[in-house]
Amino acid sequence: MRRFDLVEGFQGVAFGTMDGLITILGVVIGIASATQTSSIVVISGVVAGVANAFGNSIGFYASELAERGEHIHENQHVSSMAETRRSTILSFATSLASMTVPVVPFALLANLRLAMVIALVAGLTMLFGLGALVGKLSRENLLKFGVRYVLLGLIGAVLSFVVGDLLKDLLTVGRWVPPF
């Protein structure tokens, strides 16, 4: 396999991994904050992970097709349909696989706070590794890229924690009543 083929395939891997980790890390942290119930966190994480992986792969595929059309129009290098499909499948698979990192601690541990910490540390560690790898492939500073990816993951987790906490307060205090 040529280096270009590896880089083309890596686009799907990087997209699926990063989005899968950041999205599902946010979901499990937010749901844990709101519900304080591990089973709901696991169910929400898995359901959101599957939906996220499918939606991402469809979005990735549509984006790749649009880029492919633009490259054809501009007489630039065009990825083959096989490369596009391979990247799409890799995006789906890695997004699904990434979902397990933040979900598993909630499935295995009774202590919700410990599960949150382990999910966060494991997710951020994977994001750092992905960022460093992207930095290496881009011939850029590995540390800078790794830290950037970690910061993005932290922002998503903190935002989700705050939203979950606010929703918990809103719903449990009884200030919000469903309209129907």
PyRosetta script that sets phi, psi and omega in degrees:
from pyrosetta import init, pose_from_sequence

init()
pose = pose_from_sequence("MRRFDLVEGFQGVAFGTMDGLITILGVVIGIASATQTSSIVVISGVVAGVANAFGNSIGFYASELAERGEHIHENQHVSSMAETRRSTILSFATSLASMTVPVVPFALLANLRLAMVIALVAGLTMLFGLGALVGKLSRENLLKFGVRYVLLGLIGAVLSFVVGDLLKDLLTVGRWVPPF")
pose.set_psi(1, 131.7)
pose.set_omega(1, 179.9)
pose.set_phi(2, -70.4)
pose.set_psi(2, 158.8)
pose.set_omega(2, 178.3)
pose.set_phi(3, -58.4)
pose.set_psi(3, -39.6)
pose.set_omega(3, -179.8)
pose.set_phi(4, -60.2)
pose.set_psi(4, -41.4)
pose.set_omega(4, 178.2)
pose.set_phi(5, -61.0)
pose.set_psi(5, -40.4)
pose.set_omega(5, 179.2)
pose.set_phi(6, -65.1)
pose.set_psi(6, -42.6)
pose.set_omega(6, 179.4)
pose.set_phi(7, -66.3)
pose.set_psi(7, -42.3)
pose.set_omega(7, 177.6)
pose.set_phi(8, -58.5)
pose.set_psi(8, -47.0)
pose.set_omega(8, 178.3)
pose.set_phi(9, -65.0)
pose.set_psi(9, -32.1)
pose.set_omega(9, -178.3)
pose.set_phi(10, -67.9)
pose.set_psi(10, -27.1)
pose.set_omega(10, 177.2)
pose.set_phi(11, -56.7)
pose.set_psi(11, -46.2)
pose.set_omega(11, 178.8)
pose.set_phi(12, -65.4)
pose.set_psi(12, -40.3)
pose.set_omega(12, 179.0)
pose.set_phi(13, -63.8)
pose.set_psi(13, -48.0)
pose.set_omega(13, -178.4)
pose.set_phi(14, -63.7)
pose.set_psi(14, -44.3)
pose.set_omega(14, -179.6)
pose.set_phi(15, -62.5)
pose.set_psi(15, -50.9)
pose.set_omega(15, -177.9)
pose.set_phi(16, -63.2)
pose.set_psi(16, -42.1)
pose.set_omega(16, -179.2)
pose.set_phi(17, -66.5)
pose.set_psi(17, -50.1)
pose.set_omega(17, -176.9)
pose.set_phi(18, -64.0)
pose.set_psi(18, -49.2)
pose.set_omega(18, -178.4)
pose.set_phi(19, -66.2)
pose.set_psi(19, -41.8)
pose.set_omega(19, 178.7)
pose.set_phi(20, -59.9)
pose.set_psi(20, -44.4)
pose.set_omega(20, 179.8)
pose.set_phi(21, -67.6)
pose.set_psi(21, -50.1)
pose.set_omega(21, -175.7)
pose.set_phi(22, -65.7)
pose.set_psi(22, -44.2)
pose.set_omega(22, -178.3)
pose.set_phi(23, -65.5)
pose.set_psi(23, -51.9)
pose.set_omega(23, -174.3)
pose.set_phi(24, -74.7)
pose.set_psi(24, -31.4)
pose.set_omega(24, 172.6)
pose.set_phi(25, -60.1)
pose.set_psi(25, -44.9)
pose.set_omega(25, 176.9)
pose.set_phi(26, -62.3)
pose.set_psi(26, -42.7)
pose.set_omega(26, -179.9)
pose.set_phi(27, -61.3)
pose.set_psi(27, -50.7)
pose.set_omega(27, -175.1)
pose.set_phi(28, -69.1)
pose.set_psi(28, -36.3)
pose.set_omega(28, 177.8)
pose.set_phi(29, -66.7)
pose.set_psi(29, -45.7)
pose.set_omega(29, 179.4)
pose.set_phi(30, -64.1)
pose.set_psi(30, -44.5)
pose.set_omega(30, 180.0)
pose.set_phi(31, -67.7)
pose.set_psi(31, -40.1)
pose.set_omega(31, 177.9)
pose.set_phi(32, -62.1)
pose.set_psi(32, -42.6)
pose.set_omega(32, 179.0)
pose.set_phi(33, -63.0)
pose.set_psi(33, -41.2)
pose.set_omega(33, -176.0)
pose.set_phi(34, -76.7)
pose.set_psi(34, -39.7)
pose.set_omega(34, -170.4)
pose.set_phi(35, -106.1)
pose.set_psi(35, -26.1)
pose.set_omega(35, -175.6)
pose.set_phi(36, 57.3)
pose.set_psi(36, 31.2)
pose.set_omega(36, -176.8)
pose.set_phi(37, -132.3)
pose.set_psi(37, 113.3)
pose.set_omega(37, -176.1)
pose.set_phi(38, -58.5)
pose.set_psi(38, -42.4)
pose.set_omega(38, -177.5)
pose.set_phi(39, -62.7)
pose.set_psi(39, -38.5)
pose.set_omega(39, 178.0)
pose.set_phi(40, -67.9)
pose.set_psi(40, -36.4)
pose.set_omega(40, 177.5)
pose.set_phi(41, -63.0)
pose.set_psi(41, -45.9)
pose.set_omega(41, -179.0)
pose.set_phi(42, -63.9)
pose.set_psi(42, -48.0)
pose.set_omega(42, 179.6)
pose.set_phi(43, -59.7)
pose.set_psi(43, -48.5)
pose.set_omega(43, -179.5)
pose.set_phi(44, -62.2)
pose.set_psi(44, -42.5)
pose.set_omega(44, -179.5)
pose.set_phi(45, -63.4)
pose.set_psi(45, -43.1)
pose.set_omega(45, -179.0)
pose.set_phi(46, -70.4)
pose.set_psi(46, -46.3)
pose.set_omega(46, -180.0)
pose.set_phi(47, -61.8)
pose.set_psi(47, -47.3)
pose.set_omega(47, 178.9)
pose.set_phi(48, -63.7)
pose.set_psi(48, -37.5)
pose.set_omega(48, 179.9)
pose.set_phi(49, -63.4)
pose.set_psi(49, -43.3)
pose.set_omega(49, 179.4)
pose.set_phi(50, -67.0)
pose.set_psi(50, -47.1)
pose.set_omega(50, 179.2)
pose.set_phi(51, -62.1)
pose.set_psi(51, -41.7)
pose.set_omega(51, 179.4)
pose.set_phi(52, -63.6)
pose.set_psi(52, -44.8)
pose.set_omega(52, -179.6)
pose.set_phi(53, -62.2)
pose.set_psi(53, -44.1)
pose.set_omega(53, 180.0)
pose.set_phi(54, -66.0)
pose.set_psi(54, -48.7)
pose.set_omega(54, 179.8)
pose.set_phi(55, -60.8)
pose.set_psi(55, -41.5)
pose.set_omega(55, 178.5)
pose.set_phi(56, -63.0)
pose.set_psi(56, -44.2)
pose.set_omega(56, -176.6)
pose.set_phi(57, -66.9)
pose.set_psi(57, -37.0)
pose.set_omega(57, 177.5)
pose.set_phi(58, -67.2)
pose.set_psi(58, -44.4)
pose.set_omega(58, 177.6)
pose.set_phi(59, -62.7)
pose.set_psi(59, -41.6)
pose.set_omega(59, 178.6)
pose.set_phi(60, -62.0)
pose.set_psi(60, -44.7)
pose.set_omega(60, -179.7)
pose.set_phi(61, -61.1)
pose.set_psi(61, -46.7)
pose.set_omega(61, 179.7)
pose.set_phi(62, -62.3)
pose.set_psi(62, -40.8)
pose.set_omega(62, 178.5)
pose.set_phi(63, -64.2)
pose.set_psi(63, -43.3)
pose.set_omega(63, 178.6)
pose.set_phi(64, -64.0)
pose.set_psi(64, -39.1)
pose.set_omega(64, 178.0)
pose.set_phi(65, -65.1)
pose.set_psi(65, -41.3)
pose.set_omega(65, 178.4)
pose.set_phi(66, -63.6)
pose.set_psi(66, -43.6)
pose.set_omega(66, 178.7)
pose.set_phi(67, -64.0)
pose.set_psi(67, -40.2)
pose.set_omega(67, 179.0)
pose.set_phi(68, -61.1)
pose.set_psi(68, -44.9)
pose.set_omega(68, 178.2)
pose.set_phi(69, -62.2)
pose.set_psi(69, -40.6)
pose.set_omega(69, 178.2)
pose.set_phi(70, -64.0)
pose.set_psi(70, -41.7)
pose.set_omega(70, 179.8)
pose.set_phi(71, -66.0)
pose.set_psi(71, -37.3)
pose.set_omega(71, 177.4)
pose.set_phi(72, -63.7)
pose.set_psi(72, -46.0)
pose.set_omega(72, -179.2)
pose.set_phi(73, -61.4)
pose.set_psi(73, -36.0)
pose.set_omega(73, -176.9)
pose.set_phi(74, -95.9)
pose.set_psi(74, 9.2)
pose.set_omega(74, -179.7)
pose.set_phi(75, 55.3)
pose.set_psi(75, 39.4)
pose.set_omega(75, 175.8)
pose.set_phi(76, -99.6)
pose.set_psi(76, 174.9)
pose.set_omega(76, 176.4)
pose.set_phi(77, -58.8)
pose.set_psi(77, 133.8)
pose.set_omega(77, -178.9)
pose.set_phi(78, -116.1)
pose.set_psi(78, 128.0)
pose.set_omega(78, 174.9)
pose.set_phi(79, -67.4)
pose.set_psi(79, 144.3)
pose.set_omega(79, 177.2)
pose.set_phi(80, -72.7)
pose.set_psi(80, 160.6)
pose.set_omega(80, 176.4)
pose.set_phi(81, -62.7)
pose.set_psi(81, -32.6)
pose.set_omega(81, 177.6)
pose.set_phi(82, -63.5)
pose.set_psi(82, -41.6)
pose.set_omega(82, 177.5)
pose.set_phi(83, -64.6)
pose.set_psi(83, -40.8)
pose.set_omega(83, 179.0)
pose.set_phi(84, -63.1)
pose.set_psi(84, -46.3)
pose.set_omega(84, 179.0)
pose.set_phi(85, -65.0)
pose.set_psi(85, -41.4)
pose.set_omega(85, 179.5)
pose.set_phi(86, -61.6)
pose.set_psi(86, -45.3)
pose.set_omega(86, 178.8)
pose.set_phi(87, -63.3)
pose.set_psi(87, -37.7)
pose.set_omega(87, 178.8)
pose.set_phi(88, -65.2)
pose.set_psi(88, -45.3)
pose.set_omega(88, 178.7)
pose.set_phi(89, -64.2)
pose.set_psi(89, -41.1)
pose.set_omega(89, 177.0)
pose.set_phi(90, -64.0)
pose.set_psi(90, -37.1)
pose.set_omega(90, 176.6)
pose.set_phi(91, -61.5)
pose.set_psi(91, -45.8)
pose.set_omega(91, 178.9)
pose.set_phi(92, -62.5)
pose.set_psi(92, -50.0)
pose.set_omega(92, -176.1)
pose.set_phi(93, -64.3)
pose.set_psi(93, -43.1)
pose.set_omega(93, -178.4)
pose.set_phi(94, -73.6)
pose.set_psi(94, -30.8)
pose.set_omega(94, 175.2)
pose.set_phi(95, -65.7)
pose.set_psi(95, -43.3)
pose.set_omega(95, 176.5)
pose.set_phi(96, -63.0)
pose.set_psi(96, -46.6)
pose.set_omega(96, -179.2)
pose.set_phi(97, -63.3)
pose.set_psi(97, -39.9)
pose.set_omega(97, -179.4)
pose.set_phi(98, -63.9)
pose.set_psi(98, -29.5)
pose.set_omega(98, 179.5)
pose.set_phi(99, -57.5)
pose.set_psi(99, -33.7)
pose.set_omega(99, -175.2)
pose.set_phi(100, -66.1)
pose.set_psi(100, -30.7)
pose.set_omega(100, -176.1)
pose.set_phi(101, -58.9)
pose.set_psi(101, -52.2)
pose.set_omega(101, 179.3)
pose.set_phi(102, -79.6)
pose.set_psi(102, -18.3)
pose.set_omega(102, -177.0)
pose.set_phi(103, -84.1)
pose.set_psi(103, -41.3)
pose.set_omega(103, -173.4)
pose.set_phi(104, -54.6)
pose.set_psi(104, -42.9)
pose.set_omega(104, 179.3)
pose.set_phi(105, -56.7)
pose.set_psi(105, -34.1)
pose.set_omega(105, 179.4)
pose.set_phi(106, -73.6)
pose.set_psi(106, -27.1)
pose.set_omega(106, 178.0)
pose.set_phi(107, -78.0)
pose.set_psi(107, -27.7)
pose.set_omega(107, -174.4)
pose.set_phi(108, -101.0)
pose.set_psi(108, -22.4)
pose.set_omega(108, -173.0)
pose.set_phi(109, -112.7)
pose.set_psi(109, 137.2)
pose.set_omega(109, 177.0)
pose.set_phi(110, -78.3)
pose.set_psi(110, -27.9)
pose.set_omega(110, -177.8)
pose.set_phi(111, -82.8)
pose.set_psi(111, 107.9)
pose.set_omega(111, -174.8)
pose.set_phi(112, -63.8)
pose.set_psi(112, -41.2)
pose.set_omega(112, -179.6)
pose.set_phi(113, -65.3)
pose.set_psi(113, -41.4)
pose.set_omega(113, 177.3)
pose.set_phi(114, -63.6)
pose.set_psi(114, -40.6)
pose.set_omega(114, 177.9)
pose.set_phi(115, -61.9)
pose.set_psi(115, -40.3)
pose.set_omega(115, 178.4)
pose.set_phi(116, -62.2)
pose.set_psi(116, -44.1)
pose.set_omega(116, -179.1)
pose.set_phi(117, -65.0)
pose.set_psi(117, -45.4)
pose.set_omega(117, -179.2)
pose.set_phi(118, -65.3)
pose.set_psi(118, -43.0)
pose.set_omega(118, 178.0)
pose.set_phi(119, -60.5)
pose.set_psi(119, -42.9)
pose.set_omega(119, -179.3)
pose.set_phi(120, -65.5)
pose.set_psi(120, -47.8)
pose.set_omega(120, -178.8)
pose.set_phi(121, -63.8)
pose.set_psi(121, -45.2)
pose.set_omega(121, -179.8)
pose.set_phi(122, -64.3)
pose.set_psi(122, -44.2)
pose.set_omega(122, 179.4)
pose.set_phi(123, -63.5)
pose.set_psi(123, -44.6)
pose.set_omega(123, -179.5)
pose.set_phi(124, -68.4)
pose.set_psi(124, -33.4)
pose.set_omega(124, 176.4)
pose.set_phi(125, -64.2)
pose.set_psi(125, -43.6)
pose.set_omega(125, 177.9)
pose.set_phi(126, -66.0)
pose.set_psi(126, -38.7)
pose.set_omega(126, 178.2)
pose.set_phi(127, -64.4)
pose.set_psi(127, -39.4)
pose.set_omega(127, 177.3)
pose.set_phi(128, -62.0)
pose.set_psi(128, -45.6)
pose.set_omega(128, 179.1)
pose.set_phi(129, -61.0)
pose.set_psi(129, -42.0)
pose.set_omega(129, 177.9)
pose.set_phi(130, -64.1)
pose.set_psi(130, -44.8)
pose.set_omega(130, 178.8)
pose.set_phi(131, -60.9)
pose.set_psi(131, -42.7)
pose.set_omega(131, 178.7)
pose.set_phi(132, -63.3)
pose.set_psi(132, -40.2)
pose.set_omega(132, 178.4)
pose.set_phi(133, -65.7)
pose.set_psi(133, -42.0)
pose.set_omega(133, 176.6)
pose.set_phi(134, -62.7)
pose.set_psi(134, -41.0)
pose.set_omega(134, 176.4)
pose.set_phi(135, -60.3)
pose.set_psi(135, -42.2)
pose.set_omega(135, 179.6)
pose.set_phi(136, -64.6)
pose.set_psi(136, -46.0)
pose.set_omega(136, 179.5)
pose.set_phi(137, -64.8)
pose.set_psi(137, -30.1)
pose.set_omega(137, 179.2)
pose.set_phi(138, -85.7)
pose.set_psi(138, -2.7)
pose.set_omega(138, -175.9)
pose.set_phi(139, 57.8)
pose.set_psi(139, 42.0)
pose.set_omega(139, 179.1)
pose.set_phi(140, -117.3)
pose.set_psi(140, -177.7)
pose.set_omega(140, -179.4)
pose.set_phi(141, -70.3)
pose.set_psi(141, 116.2)
pose.set_omega(141, -177.8)
pose.set_phi(142, -61.1)
pose.set_psi(142, -44.4)
pose.set_omega(142, -178.5)
pose.set_phi(143, -62.9)
pose.set_psi(143, -44.0)
pose.set_omega(143, -179.1)
pose.set_phi(144, -60.5)
pose.set_psi(144, -46.3)
pose.set_omega(144, 179.6)
pose.set_phi(145, -67.1)
pose.set_psi(145, -42.1)
pose.set_omega(145, 178.9)
pose.set_phi(146, -60.4)
pose.set_psi(146, -46.5)
pose.set_omega(146, 179.7)
pose.set_phi(147, -64.6)
pose.set_psi(147, -39.6)
pose.set_omega(147, 178.6)
pose.set_phi(148, -59.3)
pose.set_psi(148, -45.1)
pose.set_omega(148, -179.7)
pose.set_phi(149, -66.3)
pose.set_psi(149, -38.9)
pose.set_omega(149, 177.2)
pose.set_phi(150, -62.8)
pose.set_psi(150, -44.3)
pose.set_omega(150, 179.9)
pose.set_phi(151, -61.4)
pose.set_psi(151, -41.0)
pose.set_omega(151, 177.2)
pose.set_phi(152, -62.2)
pose.set_psi(152, -42.3)
pose.set_omega(152, 176.9)
pose.set_phi(153, -63.9)
pose.set_psi(153, -41.6)
pose.set_omega(153, 178.2)
pose.set_phi(154, -63.7)
pose.set_psi(154, -43.0)
pose.set_omega(154, 179.0)
pose.set_phi(155, -59.5)
pose.set_psi(155, -46.2)
pose.set_omega(155, 178.7)
pose.set_phi(156, -61.8)
pose.set_psi(156, -42.2)
pose.set_omega(156, -179.4)
pose.set_phi(157, -67.3)
pose.set_psi(157, -44.4)
pose.set_omega(157, -179.7)
pose.set_phi(158, -65.3)
pose.set_psi(158, -45.1)
pose.set_omega(158, 178.4)
pose.set_phi(159, -58.4)
pose.set_psi(159, -45.5)
pose.set_omega(159, -179.7)
pose.set_phi(160, -66.2)
pose.set_psi(160, -39.1)
pose.set_omega(160, 177.1)
pose.set_phi(161, -60.8)
pose.set_psi(161, -46.1)
pose.set_omega(161, -179.0)
pose.set_phi(162, -63.8)
pose.set_psi(162, -45.4)
pose.set_omega(162, 179.1)
pose.set_phi(163, -62.0)
pose.set_psi(163, -45.4)
pose.set_omega(163, 178.2)
pose.set_phi(164, -59.9)
pose.set_psi(164, -42.9)
pose.set_omega(164, 179.7)
pose.set_phi(165, -65.7)
pose.set_psi(165, -42.7)
pose.set_omega(165, 178.5)
pose.set_phi(166, -64.2)
pose.set_psi(166, -43.1)
pose.set_omega(166, 178.4)
pose.set_phi(167, -64.2)
pose.set_psi(167, -39.1)
pose.set_omega(167, 177.4)
pose.set_phi(168, -59.4)
pose.set_psi(168, -48.2)
pose.set_omega(168, 179.7)
pose.set_phi(169, -62.1)
pose.set_psi(169, -43.5)
pose.set_omega(169, -178.6)
pose.set_phi(170, -64.3)
pose.set_psi(170, -43.6)
pose.set_omega(170, -175.7)
pose.set_phi(171, -80.3)
pose.set_psi(171, -33.1)
pose.set_omega(171, -176.3)
pose.set_phi(172, -84.6)
pose.set_psi(172, -25.1)
pose.set_omega(172, 179.0)
pose.set_phi(173, -78.0)
pose.set_psi(173, -17.2)
pose.set_omega(173, 177.5)
pose.set_phi(174, 88.0)
pose.set_psi(174, 14.5)
pose.set_omega(174, 178.7)
pose.set_phi(175, -74.0)
pose.set_psi(175, -22.5)
pose.set_omega(175, -178.6)
pose.set_phi(176, -111.6)
pose.set_psi(176, 128.0)
pose.set_omega(176, 177.3)
pose.set_phi(177, -122.2)
pose.set_psi(177, 127.7)
pose.set_omega(177, 178.4)
pose.set_phi(178, -55.5)
pose.set_psi(178, 139.8)
pose.set_omega(178, -174.8)
pose.set_phi(179, -70.4)
pose.set_psi(179, -15.7)
pose.set_omega(179, -178.1)
pose.set_phi(180, -122.5)
pose.dump_pdb("model.pdb")
